[in-house]
Structures are given as structure tokens and as C-alpha cells.
Amino acid sequence: MIGLYSPLSRCGQTALGIKICEELSRNGKTIFLNFDNYSPLPMLFGNEAEGDITDILYYSECERSRFCIYLEKIKQSIGGYDYIPPAATSMQIKEIDYEKLKNLVELILSECGYEYVVLDLSDLPEGLFDILRYCDKVFTIIGKAMADVYKLRRFEDVLGQNGYEDLCASTVKISLPEDADDKELSAYAGKLLLAEALIGG
């Protein structure tokens, strides 16, 4: 399970997540979960689904025996990987917590044949730090501006104050190449995954 989270806004996190999924899908079955408020992904991908992640969460809790069937109906496929359409509103995202997401990911990995789950995380109200700790790898995009450096430092301070110092040490901090085009971002994602031994050479 790979998590992407940054305290910085509009930092290119979702674009990187998409490229990471494309690269991972060449090595194994991959699914992408996005938690942005009012995410533009359905528009960008050009298709509308029968449901979204809130429906999948419901089935993971109430219809476990038929979960993979429901997942097949709701998931979308693009660029070699699958993704679950994000929740429509911020209020729906607030209902998602660590235990619900952990249960969902375990089902996806154990029952539905996926080898990689990529989480594009925003500020979930409960359990964000536990979700990040649960990930096998976390990538955090950092910036060079003074405000960006300050935000990252404040985020790490909060982690430390709440007993999550280990996340500061295990998180991979990355700077995206400036003004990278689609091909350059793909190459960057591939090199990043290779450097972290998430794909083979």
C-alpha cells in the first residue's frame, strides 16, 4: 500500500499518483483511491460510474461475501490500472476513518487480486496519521518556498506531538521537477518507484 500525502495544497500530488499507478500497473494489478474534496478525476477520466468509494465502503462492511462483485461494477479502468471514483462531497469524505479504510484495503488486497493500492490522501478528519503509518511507503511532496518549508515543519511537529515520530523518519520527501510534462512526470515516477524498490529494474 502506497500513500501520498502532503500538507501543501495544489502541489501536483494527484498527477504524481496517477503516474505512479501507471508505472505500478506494468508490474502488477493496481488500484487508485483518491480522497480529494470535489475531485475532478471523473471529469478528467471522461466517464461516470454507477457508484463511488462510499458505496464500496458500505459493501466492504455489509456485503463482504459479494464485495468483489460490487467492486467490479463500480471501479473504472484507465491507463492500465483501476480506480474507485472518489466521494462526491467533503461531508462524505469526513465519514471515512482509519478502521473503515483499513478494512477496505485488506479486502481489496486479499480478495480481489490486487498487488498495489495507491492512496491519494487529503486531510481525512479521523485517523490520517494511522492511515499513513499503515502504508508500506508514504511519499510527501515538499516545496522550496518559505511558506512550504514552514508548513512541512509544522506538520512534522504535529506528528511528533502526537506520538508519530516514526512517520517523519519513514516518509520519503520528494520535490517534483518544475514544469514537467506528462512524459517527464512518468519518467520521474518510474525512477522514484525503482529507487524505493517498489518495482524491479
C-alpha positions as a Python dict, from the first residue, in 0.01 Angstrom:
ca = {
    (1, 'M'): (0, 0, 0),
    (2, 'I'): (146, 332, -110),
    (3, 'G'): (25, 660, 36),
    (4, 'L'): (69, 1010, -99),
    (5, 'Y'): (16, 1295, 143),
    (6, 'S'): (148, 1649, 163),
    (7, 'P'): (45, 1941, 384),
    (8, 'L'): (93, 2157, 74),
    (9, 'S'): (-205, 2228, -147),
    (10, 'R'): (-201, 2219, -528),
    (11, 'C'): (141, 2053, -526),
    (12, 'G'): (86, 1800, -805),
    (13, 'Q'): (12, 1509, -572),
    (14, 'T'): (-277, 1361, -771),
    (15, 'A'): (-90, 1393, -1101),
    (16, 'L'): (202, 1205, -947),
    (17, 'G'): (-34, 944, -803),
    (18, 'I'): (-175, 876, -1148),
    (19, 'K'): (174, 829, -1294),
    (20, 'I'): (273, 602, -1006),
    (21, 'C'): (-31, 386, -1080),
    (22, 'E'): (59, 368, -1448),
    (23, 'E'): (411, 254, -1362),
    (24, 'L'): (298, 4, -1097),
    (25, 'S'): (39, -147, -1331),
    (26, 'R'): (320, -272, -1551),
    (27, 'N'): (433, -487, -1259),
    (28, 'G'): (106, -595, -1100),
    (29, 'K'): (-266, -531, -1065),
    (30, 'T'): (-307, -177, -928),
    (31, 'I'): (-595, 30, -791),
    (32, 'F'): (-607, 403, -712),
    (33, 'L'): (-813, 563, -434),
    (34, 'N'): (-846, 942, -426),
    (35, 'F'): (-976, 1145, -130),
    (36, 'D'): (-985, 1500, -267),
    (37, 'N'): (-1281, 1721, -195),
    (38, 'Y'): (-1484, 1761, -515),
    (39, 'S'): (-1225, 1568, -711),
    (40, 'P'): (-1205, 1640, -1085),
    (41, 'L'): (-1099, 1283, -1165),
    (42, 'P'): (-1434, 1172, -1313),
    (43, 'M'): (-1418, 1470, -1549),
    (44, 'L'): (-1050, 1413, -1635),
    (45, 'F'): (-1102, 1044, -1700),
    (46, 'G'): (-1416, 1114, -1902),
    (47, 'N'): (-1651, 859, -1754),
    (48, 'E'): (-1916, 839, -1487),
    (49, 'A'): (-1953, 537, -1261),
    (50, 'E'): (-2252, 368, -1103),
    (51, 'G'): (-2111, 441, -759),
    (52, 'D'): (-1812, 574, -568),
    (53, 'I'): (-1591, 494, -272),
    (54, 'T'): (-1874, 548, -23),
    (55, 'D'): (-2067, 266, -189),
    (56, 'I'): (-1761, 41, -186),
    (57, 'L'): (-1710, 113, 184),
    (58, 'Y'): (-2069, 14, 250),
    (59, 'Y'): (-2027, -316, 67),
    (60, 'S'): (-1698, -385, 247),
    (61, 'E'): (-1883, -365, 578),
    (62, 'C'): (-2221, -514, 493),
    (63, 'E'): (-2171, -738, 187),
    (64, 'R'): (-1824, -885, 235),
    (65, 'S'): (-1908, -1211, 60),
    (66, 'R'): (-2009, -1023, -257),
    (67, 'F'): (-1758, -740, -225),
    (68, 'C'): (-1551, -825, -534),
    (69, 'I'): (-1865, -839, -747),
    (70, 'Y'): (-1965, -489, -639),
    (71, 'L'): (-1611, -365, -689),
    (72, 'E'): (-1615, -487, -1048),
    (73, 'K'): (-1933, -289, -1112),
    (74, 'I'): (-1810, 37, -960),
    (75, 'K'): (-1440, 52, -1042),
    (76, 'Q'): (-1317, 227, -1356),
    (77, 'S'): (-1015, 130, -1563),
    (78, 'I'): (-775, 368, -1732),
    (79, 'G'): (-406, 367, -1821),
    (80, 'G'): (-363, 2, -1723),
    (81, 'Y'): (-487, 43, -1366),
    (82, 'D'): (-822, 63, -1189),
    (83, 'Y'): (-959, 338, -972),
    (84, 'I'): (-1257, 381, -745),
    (85, 'P'): (-1438, 708, -812),
    (86, 'P'): (-1397, 948, -520),
    (87, 'A'): (-1672, 1067, -289),
    (88, 'A'): (-1883, 1346, -431),
    (89, 'T'): (-1865, 1584, -132),
    (90, 'S'): (-1640, 1672, 160),
    (91, 'M'): (-1913, 1564, 402),
    (92, 'Q'): (-1894, 1210, 264),
    (93, 'I'): (-1515, 1208, 298),
    (94, 'K'): (-1549, 1306, 664),
    (95, 'E'): (-1732, 980, 728),
    (96, 'I'): (-1428, 778, 621),
    (97, 'D'): (-1191, 687, 903),
    (98, 'Y'): (-887, 467, 956),
    (99, 'E'): (-1073, 149, 1053),
    (100, 'K'): (-1309, 169, 754),
    (101, 'L'): (-1025, 234, 512),
    (102, 'K'): (-805, -37, 661),
    (103, 'N'): (-1087, -288, 627),
    (104, 'L'): (-1144, -181, 266),
    (105, 'V'): (-778, -209, 168),
    (106, 'E'): (-743, -552, 329),
    (107, 'L'): (-1040, -677, 129),
    (108, 'I'): (-903, -533, -195),
    (109, 'L'): (-565, -697, -144),
    (110, 'S'): (-677, -1031, -3),
    (111, 'E'): (-995, -1099, -201),
    (112, 'C'): (-976, -915, -532),
    (113, 'G'): (-629, -998, -661),
    (114, 'Y'): (-469, -654, -637),
    (115, 'E'): (-99, -624, -568),
    (116, 'Y'): (-81, -245, -528),
    (117, 'V'): (-319, 1, -363),
    (118, 'V'): (-231, 370, -405),
    (119, 'L'): (-395, 620, -170),
    (120, 'D'): (-407, 986, -274),
    (121, 'L'): (-479, 1130, 71),
    (122, 'S'): (-614, 1464, 178),
    (123, 'D'): (-697, 1569, 533),
    (124, 'L'): (-925, 1293, 649),
    (125, 'P'): (-1078, 1408, 978),
    (126, 'E'): (-1001, 1096, 1182),
    (127, 'G'): (-712, 857, 1159),
    (128, 'L'): (-499, 1023, 891),
    (129, 'F'): (-179, 956, 1083),
    (130, 'D'): (-277, 592, 1141),
    (131, 'I'): (-354, 553, 771),
    (132, 'L'): (-11, 691, 683),
    (133, 'R'): (153, 458, 935),
    (134, 'Y'): (-38, 164, 786),
    (135, 'C'): (106, 232, 439),
    (136, 'D'): (412, 38, 329),
    (137, 'K'): (552, 359, 178),
    (138, 'V'): (449, 724, 203),
    (139, 'F'): (557, 994, -41),
    (140, 'T'): (533, 1357, 67),
    (141, 'I'): (581, 1636, -187),
    (142, 'I'): (778, 1928, -49),
    (143, 'G'): (838, 2277, -184),
    (144, 'K'): (1116, 2533, -175),
    (145, 'A'): (920, 2844, -81),
    (146, 'M'): (944, 2963, 278),
    (147, 'A'): (573, 2902, 333),
    (148, 'D'): (608, 2545, 204),
    (149, 'V'): (903, 2475, 434),
    (150, 'Y'): (708, 2617, 727),
    (151, 'K'): (401, 2404, 655),
    (152, 'L'): (611, 2088, 636),
    (153, 'R'): (787, 2172, 963),
    (154, 'R'): (454, 2237, 1136),
    (155, 'F'): (318, 1907, 1003),
    (156, 'E'): (620, 1719, 1137),
    (157, 'D'): (584, 1899, 1471),
    (158, 'V'): (224, 1779, 1497),
    (159, 'L'): (332, 1423, 1415),
    (160, 'G'): (590, 1436, 1693),
    (161, 'Q'): (350, 1585, 1944),
    (162, 'N'): (105, 1302, 1882),
    (163, 'G'): (349, 1012, 1900),
    (164, 'Y'): (405, 961, 1528),
    (165, 'E'): (776, 1045, 1514),
    (166, 'D'): (833, 724, 1316),
    (167, 'L'): (636, 872, 1025),
    (168, 'C'): (882, 1159, 1000),
    (169, 'A'): (1166, 910, 960),
    (170, 'S'): (992, 670, 722),
    (171, 'T'): (825, 919, 488),
    (172, 'V'): (1002, 978, 156),
    (173, 'K'): (1016, 1352, 90),
    (174, 'I'): (1026, 1441, -278),
    (175, 'S'): (1042, 1752, -496),
    (176, 'L'): (866, 1727, -829),
    (177, 'P'): (1053, 1855, -1134),
    (178, 'E'): (934, 2203, -1222),
    (179, 'D'): (706, 2239, -1525),
    (180, 'A'): (738, 1868, -1603),
    (181, 'D'): (533, 1748, -1896),
    (182, 'D'): (343, 1420, -1899),
    (183, 'K'): (637, 1215, -2024),
    (184, 'E'): (881, 1368, -1775),
    (185, 'L'): (645, 1306, -1484),
    (186, 'S'): (607, 942, -1591),
    (187, 'A'): (985, 903, -1601),
    (188, 'Y'): (1012, 1065, -1258),
    (189, 'A'): (752, 828, -1112),
    (190, 'G'): (930, 527, -1257),
    (191, 'K'): (1266, 631, -1115),
    (192, 'L'): (1108, 702, -777),
    (193, 'L'): (947, 358, -755),
    (194, 'L'): (1268, 192, -868),
    (195, 'A'): (1476, 381, -611),
    (196, 'E'): (1239, 272, -333),
    (197, 'A'): (1243, -91, -455),
    (198, 'L'): (870, -89, -527),
    (199, 'I'): (929, -217, -878),
    (200, 'G'): (1212, -420, -1026),
    (201, 'G'): (1482, -286, -1253),
}
